[in-house]
Amino acid sequence: MPDIVLRIVGLKVAYGGIQAVKGVDLEIQAGELVTLIGANGAGKTSTLKAITGTQAWAGEIHYMGQSTRGMASYQLLARGLAMVPEG
């Protein structure tokens, strides 16, 4: 069975009353290359910010088998999970 590096279940991100991400499910296995594409305003950056601990979120995020709930972005970075934005 392949190792699951990142597992996301029911990810939701909201800014005030605006729901930017509405229930993303994603599973990435070791060795896979995955892209997140979509139109402007589709929630790509909000999703990545939630995964890397810089945006509040609801749902489940597990990195390397451990929940990231309550982890600060610097703790995730120390485990190898980071976002490198354009520019």
N, C-alpha and C positions, 0 to 999 in steps of 0.2 A: 504494500500500500504506500503510495507516495506521501511525502511529508507535506503537510499543509503549512505554509508560511504565514498566510494572512486569510482570516475568515471573518466575513462581515455578514450579519444577519439583521435585517430590518432597520438599517441605518436611516435616521431622520435628522435633519438639520433645519433649524428655523431661526430667522432674524425677526424678533418681535412676533407679529402675527403672520409673517410671510413664511410659508414652508418652502425652503429652497431645495431640500432633498427629501423624497417621500418613499422611504422603504427600500433602500438598495441592499441586495444580497450579492455577495461576491466571495469566491474562494480561489486563492492562488496557491499553486503547489510549487515546491522547490524546482528550479530550473525553467519555469515558465516565464515568458515575457508577455506582459499584459499592458494594453493601452486603454485609456479612458477618453473617449471622444464624444463630442456633442456640440450643439449650437451654443452660442453665447447665452449665458443665463440658465443653462441646463443643470448646473450644480456640480460641475467637475471640480472646481477649486474648493467649493464648500466640502465636498466629499474628501478631498485630499487633506484639507485642514483638519477635519474631524479625525481622520486616520492618524495624523501626526500630532494630535493633541493640542492644536492651536485654536480649535473651535468647539464650542459645546455641542453635544450630540445626544441622541437617544438610540437605543438598539444594542447590538453586541458587536464588539471588535476584539478579535483575538490575534495576537502576533506571536508567532513561534510557540503556540499552544497556551499562551497566557493572556488573560483579559487585560486590556489596556485601560479599563475604567479606573479613574482616579489617578492615572499616571500623568505626570507633567511632560511637556514636550522634550525637556532636557533628559528625562529618564528614558524616553523612547529613543532619542538620538543615541544615547549611550548603548542601547541594545541594537542599533543599526537601522533604525527606522527614521527617515527624514524626508522632507520635501525640499526640492531645489527649484524655486520658481524661475520663470524666464526673466532675463535681465539682471 
